[in-house]
Amino acid sequence: MLDTKHYTELTNLIDKFNRERNSLTVTELQTLREDMALTFFYLADFSSRCIANYDAKDYERKRFYAEKEEQHRNEVDERTGKNYNVADSERLARIDGKKIDEETSESLRQKEKIRIVTIATQQILNSISARVNQLTK
C-alpha cells in the first residue's frame, strides 16, 4: 500500500540534506526544501488512505466482534447444555478474531508510520528554513 515512489524520493532528499547540510548554499537549501515540500505534498493522498484504511478496518473489527458475540450467545455450550454467557461469547469471539486483529494492527502501524513521517518531515523543513535564515544574515 505504500506510495514507494514518493516515499523513496522523500527519503532520498532527507538523506541528501543529512549528508550535505553543512556544505549546501542558500539556493541549494531552498531548492532542496521546495523539492521536499512538493514530494511531501504528493504523499497526501497516500497519507489520507492510511488514515481512512485504519478507520475502516477498526470499524470492521468492531462489527466482526459484535456479530461473533451475538452468534456465540445463540449457541449452546455442550458442557452445560445452556447458551453461552456473555463472558464466554466474548472469549470465543476473541479467538475467532485473530485475523481481523492482525489486519487492524497492521493498518494502525501504517497510519502511525505516516504520522511519524509527517511530523519528522515538518521538523526537517523547519530546520532547513532556520538554516537558510542563519546563512542569509
N, C-alpha and C positions, 0 to 999 in steps of 0.2 A: 504494500500500500504506500510505501514511502516514495515521495517525489524525488527520485535519486538524482535526476539531472540538476535541479536547482539546489538540492541539499549538498551535493558534491561540489557544485560551483561555490556555494556559500562557504563551505568548509575550506576549499582551496584559497578563497580570498582571505579568510581569517588566518589561515596558515601563513600566507604571504605577509600579512600585517605583523604576525608574531615574529617571523624571521627577519623582516626588513624594517621594522618600525623606527629604528634609530638612524637609518640611512635614507629614508624617503623624504623627498622635498614636499613643500606645502602643496604644490599642484598634484603631485603623485598621491599624497594623503587624501586630498579632496576627491580625486578620481576614484581611488580605492573605496572611500566612504560612499560615494554615489553608486559604484558598482555593487557594493554590499547591500545598500538600501534597496536598490532595484531588484536584486536577486531575492532578498528577503520578502519584498512585495510579491514576487512570483510564487512564493511559498504560501501565500494567504489562503488559496483555495484548499491546498493540502491540509493546512492547519485547521481550517473550519471543518473539513471532512473528518479529521481526527476527533474533534470535539463532538460532532454530530454522531459519529460512529460509536463513541463511548456512551453517549446519552441513549442511543437506540439499543445498544447491547445491554445496558443496565436495565432499561425498561423490559427488554425481552427476558432477562434473568428474573426480574420480579414477577412477570406474568407466568413464566415457567414454574416458579415456586408456588405461586397461588394455585395454579391448575393442578400441580402434582400433590399438594397438600389436600386439596379438595378430593382428588381421586383416591388418595390413601384413606381419607376419612370415611369414604363409602365402601372400602374393602373390609373384609372380615379377617381378623387376626386368627390364624389357625391355632395358636396356643390357647387362646381364651374363648374362641367362638363368638367374640363381640367385635364391633367395628373398632378400628384403630382409634386411640385417643389423639388429642391434639399434639402432644409431645412426640408420640410415635410417628404420626403422619409427617411432622416437620423433620424428624430424623431421617425417615425414608426419602423424603423429597431432597434432602441434602445429599444423600447417597446417589440419587438419580441425577443430581445437578452438577456433577463433577465437570462435565464437558462445558456447559454454559458458564460455570465459574471460571474455568481456564480461559475461555474466549473473552469474558468480561475483563479479566485480569490483564490480558494482552492488549485489549483496546484502551484500558486505563494507562498501561505502560506507554503506548504510543501517544496518548493525549498528554501525559506528563512530560514525555521527551520533547514534544513540540513546545510545550510551555517553557521548559528549561532553555531550549534553543532560542525562543523568543526573548526571554529575559537576558540571556548572555549576549545575544546579538545587539540588543538595545544598549547594553553596557559597553560593548566594544565600539559601537558607533559613537557613543558619548565620549569614550576615551580618545577616539580619533579626532573628534571635534575639539576636545580640550588640547590635544597635541598641536592641531592646526593653530588654535588661538595662541598658544605659547610661542610657536615659531613665527607668528606674524607680529609679535610685539616688538 
